[in-house]
Amino acid sequence: MANTFIRVLGLAGMALGAVLLDRHFDLAGRAAEMGRSILPGSGATANDVKPAAVQLRTVRIVKPKAGRDRIEVTLPGRTAPVEQARLSGRATGIVSERRGEIGDRIRAGDILVLIDAPEISQQLERARAAVEQVRARLTLAEVTLERAQELVPKKFLPEQARDDRAANVSIAKADLAAALAEVRRLEEIQGFQTIRAPFDGVIIERQVERGDRVTGDFGATGTYFYNVARLEQLRLEVDVPQSYALSVKPGTSAKISFAEVSGRTFDAKVVRTSQSIDQASGTMRAELVMDNPDFLLPAGLTGQVILDIERETPCVLVPGNALVVRQGQQYAALVDQDEKIQFVRVSLSRDLGSEAEICSGLTPDDRVVLSPNALLKSGDKVEVVRL
């Protein structure tokens, strides 16, 4: 009997729960129709609930500054003589005299080395004697021909004899030309016995002593008498990076400074370029020439070459913290007219520390965001604070 009573109570409870659930959904439906909240104790309607205001990110912006029309590029350079020659001889003999020591200033045509070669003088004397012999034969041949030309018309001499004598004259003339050529050859060789300065300059190296035996191929062995150089002007060779190679041309001016000559700079100009980019270093060789008054600077001195290069395209300057790197590329965040963020790719020309030089991607009228937040993305609306 007790179990029956419990079952009756359970069925009654289930019925009561169903009635209450139906009542709840009925009330909710009415509330939805009336536009009222289903929360107990709430008197506001659903239309009265306003969405929460979206808080905009605040960004600071700056206008890019116009860069200079010209740019200074500093590169290392080493001085070298504007002209240099290693003097050697073509005559074989003994050095009988040498003149000059390292550091001596010389003039073009000054005698520096004399080579004693007696056999050359003897050969020259013999060649000159041979010339006189040939001239005598030529004179005899010409006289004999004149006689034959008179005798042939009178039938005292056959024409064949006249022709033979004419041929002898031609042979004698050819022999004379050969003999004279031999004399000139030996005179040239004899001239090689005297080594002269090719230009005004300074002796910077000496490798010869009096009494040394030299041969005609002395220079081919890698040795030489003197190394002379022109130092009133100096040549500088610099390797220009590829990014500036097209801007460096003959006539580009430069300033040269040396640590050994503090407080003083020297003017120079580019005189030629190699017009070729080295594949290994990615640079182009350029040569500059500078005056060296009073031989103040020695050859081989290392200094700083400041090239004054004219820009091909205008550039702007922005603070260094205005750039971000995304996907391995340099970008700047801009604020457009609708106060929205736009990321643009830029080309960094030079990193100047506190500032960056941009030559592609920005204009002086752009509004650039300083220290852009990493969460910013294109299209985000922001609140602008101008510096």
C-alpha positions in Angstrom: 0.0 0.0 0.0 2.9 2.3 0.8 4.5 1.6 -2.6 1.3 2.5 -4.3 1.2 5.8 -2.5 4.7 6.7 -3.5 4.0 5.9 -7.2 0.9 8.2 -7.0 3.1 11.1 -5.6 5.7 10.6 -8.4 3.1 10.8 -11.1 1.6 13.9 -9.5 5.0 15.6 -9.3 5.7 14.9 -13.0 2.4 16.4 -14.0 3.0 19.5 -11.9 6.5 19.9 -13.5 5.1 19.7 -17.0 2.5 22.3 -16.2 5.1 24.7 -14.8 7.4 24.2 -17.8 4.6 25.0 -20.2 3.8 28.0 -18.2 7.4 29.2 -18.4 7.6 29.0 -22.2 4.3 30.7 -22.5 5.5 33.6 -20.4 8.7 33.8 -22.5 6.8 33.9 -25.7 4.6 36.7 -24.5 7.6 38.6 -23.3 9.2 38.3 -26.7 6.1 39.5 -28.4 5.8 42.4 -26.1 9.5 43.3 -26.5 10.2 42.9 -22.7 13.0 41.2 -20.9 12.5 37.7 -19.6 14.7 38.5 -16.6 12.8 38.7 -13.4 12.5 42.2 -12.0 13.6 43.8 -15.2 11.3 46.5 -16.6 13.4 47.4 -19.7 12.5 46.2 -23.2 15.0 44.6 -25.6 14.9 47.7 -27.9 16.1 49.8 -24.9 19.4 47.8 -24.6 22.3 49.7 -26.5 25.5 47.9 -27.7 28.7 48.8 -25.9 30.8 51.6 -27.6 34.0 50.2 -29.4 37.2 51.9 -28.0 39.5 53.0 -30.9 43.3 52.6 -30.7 45.3 55.8 -30.3 48.2 56.3 -32.7 50.8 59.0 -33.0 51.6 60.2 -36.5 54.4 62.2 -38.2 54.9 63.7 -41.6 58.0 62.5 -43.5 60.7 65.1 -44.1 62.1 65.8 -47.5 65.6 64.4 -48.0 68.5 66.2 -49.5 69.0 66.4 -53.3 72.5 65.1 -52.9 74.0 62.4 -50.7 77.4 61.8 -49.2 78.8 58.3 -49.5 81.9 57.5 -47.5 84.2 54.8 -48.8 87.8 53.7 -48.1 90.4 54.6 -50.7 94.2 54.2 -51.1 96.4 56.7 -52.9 98.6 55.7 -55.8 100.8 57.6 -58.3 98.9 59.1 -61.1 101.6 57.7 -63.4 104.3 55.1 -62.7 107.0 53.3 -64.7 109.5 50.5 -64.0 112.6 51.2 -66.1 114.7 48.4 -67.5 117.1 48.1 -70.4 117.3 46.3 -73.8 121.0 46.3 -74.1 123.4 43.7 -72.8 126.4 44.9 -70.9 127.8 46.2 -67.6 126.3 49.1 -65.6 129.0 51.7 -65.7 127.0 54.4 -63.9 123.8 54.9 -62.1 122.4 58.2 -61.0 119.8 58.9 -58.4 118.5 57.4 -55.1 115.1 56.8 -53.8 113.3 60.0 -53.0 115.2 62.0 -55.6 113.1 64.2 -57.9 113.9 63.8 -61.6 113.0 65.6 -64.8 112.0 64.0 -68.1 115.1 63.1 -70.0 117.4 62.9 -67.1 120.0 60.1 -67.4 119.6 57.5 -64.7 121.7 54.5 -65.9 124.6 54.0 -68.4 125.4 50.6 -69.7 128.8 49.8 -71.1 128.7 47.5 -74.1 131.9 47.7 -76.2 130.8 45.0 -78.7 127.8 47.2 -79.7 130.1 50.1 -80.5 132.4 47.8 -82.6 129.4 46.4 -84.5 128.2 49.9 -85.2 131.6 50.9 -86.6 131.7 47.9 -88.8 128.2 48.6 -90.1 129.1 52.2 -90.9 132.2 50.9 -92.8 130.0 48.5 -94.7 127.8 51.4 -95.8 130.8 53.2 -97.3 131.8 50.0 -99.2 128.3 49.7 -100.7 128.3 53.4 -101.6 131.5 52.9 -103.5 130.1 49.9 -105.4 127.0 51.9 -106.2 129.1 54.7 -107.6 131.1 52.3 -109.8 128.0 50.6 -111.0 126.4 54.0 -112.0 129.5 55.1 -113.9 129.7 51.8 -115.7 126.1 52.1 -116.7 126.6 55.6 -118.1 129.4 54.3 -120.3 127.3 51.4 -121.6 124.5 53.7 -122.5 126.9 55.7 -124.7 128.5 52.6 -126.4 125.4 50.6 -127.1 123.9 53.0 -129.7 127.3 53.0 -131.5 127.3 49.2 -131.6 130.5 49.0 -129.5 128.6 47.1 -126.7 125.7 44.7 -126.8 122.4 45.6 -125.2 122.8 42.6 -122.9 125.9 44.2 -121.3 124.0 47.5 -120.7 121.2 45.6 -119.0 123.6 43.7 -116.8 125.2 47.0 -115.7 121.7 48.5 -115.0 120.9 45.5 -112.8 124.2 46.0 -110.9 123.1 49.6 -110.1 119.8 48.4 -108.6 121.5 45.7 -106.6 124.0 48.3 -105.2 121.1 50.6 -104.2 119.4 47.7 -102.3 122.6 46.8 -100.6 123.1 50.4 -99.5 119.5 50.5 -98.0 120.2 47.3 -96.1 123.5 48.6 -94.8 121.9 51.9 -93.6 119.2 49.9 -91.9 121.8 47.9 -90.0 123.4 51.1 -88.9 120.1 52.5 -87.6 119.4 49.2 -85.8 122.8 49.3 -84.0 122.3 53.0 -83.2 119.0 52.2 -81.6 120.6 49.4 -79.6 123.4 51.8 -78.5 120.7 54.2 -77.4 119.3 51.5 -75.1 122.6 51.7 -73.2 121.4 55.0 -71.8 118.3 54.9 -69.5 116.5 58.2 -69.2 113.5 59.4 -67.1 110.3 59.2 -69.1 108.6 62.0 -67.1 109.0 64.4 -64.2 108.7 62.4 -61.0 110.3 60.8 -58.0 112.4 57.7 -57.7 110.5 55.4 -55.3 112.5 52.2 -55.8 116.0 51.2 -57.0 117.3 47.7 -58.0 120.5 48.4 -59.8 124.1 48.9 -58.7 127.2 49.9 -60.6 129.0 46.9 -62.0 125.8 44.8 -62.4 125.6 42.8 -65.6 122.3 43.2 -67.5 120.9 41.6 -70.5 118.5 42.6 -73.2 115.6 40.8 -71.5 116.4 42.2 -68.1 112.8 43.5 -67.6 111.3 40.1 -68.6 112.8 38.5 -65.4 110.7 40.8 -63.2 113.6 43.0 -62.2 114.2 46.6 -63.2 116.6 49.5 -62.7 114.3 52.1 -61.2 110.7 52.6 -60.3 109.7 56.2 -60.9 106.3 57.8 -60.2 104.5 61.1 -60.7 103.4 62.4 -57.4 102.3 65.9 -58.1 98.9 64.3 -58.5 97.6 61.1 -56.8 95.1 58.6 -58.0 92.6 56.9 -55.7 90.7 53.7 -56.4 87.4 53.1 -54.6 84.8 50.3 -54.9 81.4 51.8 -55.2 78.4 49.7 -53.9 75.9 48.6 -56.5 73.2 50.8 -55.0 75.2 53.9 -56.0 77.0 52.6 -59.1 74.7 54.3 -61.6 75.1 57.7 -59.8 78.9 57.8 -59.8 80.1 59.3 -63.1 83.2 61.0 -64.4 83.2 64.5 -62.9 81.6 63.5 -59.6 83.3 65.5 -56.9 84.7 64.1 -53.6 86.4 65.1 -50.4 89.4 63.1 -49.1 90.5 63.0 -45.5 93.4 61.2 -43.9 94.0 60.4 -40.2 97.6 61.4 -40.6 96.6 64.9 -41.8 94.0 65.9 -39.3 91.8 68.9 -39.8 92.4 69.1 -43.6 90.5 67.7 -46.5 91.6 67.4 -50.2 89.4 67.9 -53.3 89.2 65.1 -55.9 87.1 64.2 -58.9 86.1 60.9 -60.5 87.9 60.6 -63.8 86.8 57.1 -64.9 84.7 54.1 -63.8 85.1 50.5 -64.8 81.4 50.3 -66.0 81.3 46.8 -64.7 79.9 45.3 -61.4 82.2 42.8 -59.8 80.2 39.6 -59.3 82.1 38.6 -56.1 81.9 41.9 -54.2 78.9 43.6 -55.9 80.9 46.8 -56.4 82.1 48.9 -59.3 85.7 50.3 -59.4 86.0 54.1 -59.8 89.2 56.1 -60.1 89.6 59.6 -58.7 92.5 62.1 -59.2 93.5 64.7 -56.6 96.3 67.3 -56.5 99.2 66.7 -54.2 100.9 70.1 -53.7 104.5 70.0 -52.5 104.3 66.2 -52.5 102.6 66.4 -49.1 101.0 63.0 -49.3 102.9 59.8 -50.1 101.6 57.1 -52.4 99.9 54.1 -50.7 98.2 56.2 -47.9 94.7 55.0 -46.9 92.0 57.6 -46.3 88.2 58.2 -46.4 86.7 59.2 -49.7 83.4 61.2 -49.4 81.6 61.1 -52.7 79.1 63.9 -53.4 76.4 62.0 -55.3 73.3 63.6 -56.9 70.2 61.6 -56.2 68.3 60.0 -59.1 65.0 59.9 -57.2 63.7 62.1 -54.3 63.9 60.5 -50.8 62.2 61.3 -47.4 63.3 60.9 -43.8 61.2 59.2 -41.1 62.0 58.2 -37.5 63.6 54.8 -37.3 60.7 53.4 -35.1 58.2 54.1 -37.9 59.2 51.0 -39.8 58.1 47.4 -39.1 59.2 44.2 -40.6 56.5 41.8 -41.8 57.1 38.7 -43.9 60.8 39.7 -44.3 59.9 43.1 -45.9 60.1 46.7 -44.6 56.6 48.4 -44.1 55.3 51.6 -42.8 51.8 52.1 -41.3 49.9 55.1 -42.8 46.6 56.7 -41.7 44.4 57.5 -44.6 41.7 60.2 -44.9 39.1 57.9 -43.3 41.4 57.5 -40.2 42.1 53.9 -41.2 45.4 52.0 -41.1 47.1 51.1 -44.4 50.4 49.2 -44.5 52.7 50.1 -47.5 55.9 48.5 -48.5 58.9 50.9 -48.5 62.5 50.8 -49.8 65.1 51.6 -47.2 68.0 53.5 -48.7 70.1 54.2 -45.5 69.7 53.6 -41.8 70.9 56.8 -40.2 70.3 55.6 -36.6 67.5 57.8 -35.3 66.1 58.3 -38.8 65.6 56.1 -41.8 66.0 57.3 -45.4 63.2 56.0 -47.6 63.4 56.4 -51.4 60.4 54.4 -52.4 56.9 54.0 -50.9 56.5 57.3 -49.0 55.8 61.0 -49.8 56.1 64.1 -47.7 52.3 64.3 -47.5 51.8 60.8 -45.9 50.8 60.4 -42.3 53.1 57.8 -40.8 52.4 56.0 -37.6 55.1 56.0 -35.0 55.9 52.7 -33.2 52.9 50.9 -34.8 51.3 48.3 -32.5 51.9 44.7 -33.5 48.1 44.1 -33.4 47.3 46.8 -35.9 46.2 45.6 -39.3 45.1 47.2 -42.6 41.6 48.6 -42.3 41.6 49.3 -38.6 40.1 52.6 -37.6 42.2 54.6 -35.2 42.3 57.8 -33.2 45.1 60.1 -34.4 47.4 62.1 -32.1 49.6 64.4 -34.2 53.1 65.3 -32.9 
